């Protein structure tokens, strides 16, 4: 129910839980030191999950069951820095 009220800070579209395969792929990038967020900072913590916007452009990381909805913490999914296969529903 909580998920239904969350919105993307950019587009205000609904957010959905990221597929485990996407989270796993991003965590591989974290382990390799290759994943950066919107502000250009290296993501150093493993993601516990993520929330994806309706346009599938941004993933908002979940750490310790807390969604990080700060715009600069968002991970671009269409950016070459992420370079992961984004599954479509």
N, C-alpha and C positions, 0 to 999 in steps of 0.2 A: 504494500500500500504506500509506503514511504517513497518508493521509486516513482510512482505515478505523479508525484508533485515536483520532482526534480526536473530542471530545465537547463539546457545548454546556455552558458553565459553569453555566447556570441549570437546564436540564432534564436534562442528561446524555444527551440524545438525540444520534444521529449527525449529523454535519455534511456537507453536500454543497456542491460548487462552485456559486456563483451564476451564473446565466445572464448572458452578455455584455450582453443588453439591460437587465437590472437594474443591472449595474455602470455601464453608459453613462448610464442615467437618474439614478443617484446622483451620478455625476461631473458631470452638468449642474447638480445642486443644489450641489455643492461649488463649481463655477465661479461660481455666482450668490450664494454666501455664505449658503445657506439650509439646509445640512445639519448637524444636531447629533447628537451621540452620546448614549448613555444618561445620562452625567453632565451633559449640557446644554452641553458645549463645542462650539464650531464646528469642524467637520471642515474642515481647510484644505489637506490633501494629496489629490491625485487617487488614487483607489483603483486598484490594479493588478488587483484581483479581490476576491472575498469568499467566505466560507463561511456558509451559511444553515442554521439549525436545522430539525429535522423539522417543527415547527409553523409555520415560515415567519414567525416573529415577530421574529427578530434576524438581522442580517448582521454577521459579524465580518470587518473589513477585512483585506485582504492588501496590504502595502506592501513593495516590493522582494523579492517571493517569500516573505515571512515573515508567516504568519497572526498576527493580533493577537487573542489569546483572553482578554484582560483584560476583565472584565465591564463596566467603565465605558467602554471603547472601542467597545462594541457599538452598532450603528446600528439603532434600532427601525424595523421595516418596517410595523408596524400603526399607528404614530404619525402624526398629521397633519403632523408636522415633516418626515417623509420623503416623504409624499404621492406615492408612485410606484406604478405598477401592478406588483404582484408576480405574475409568471407562476407558474402552478401546473403541476406535472409531469403 
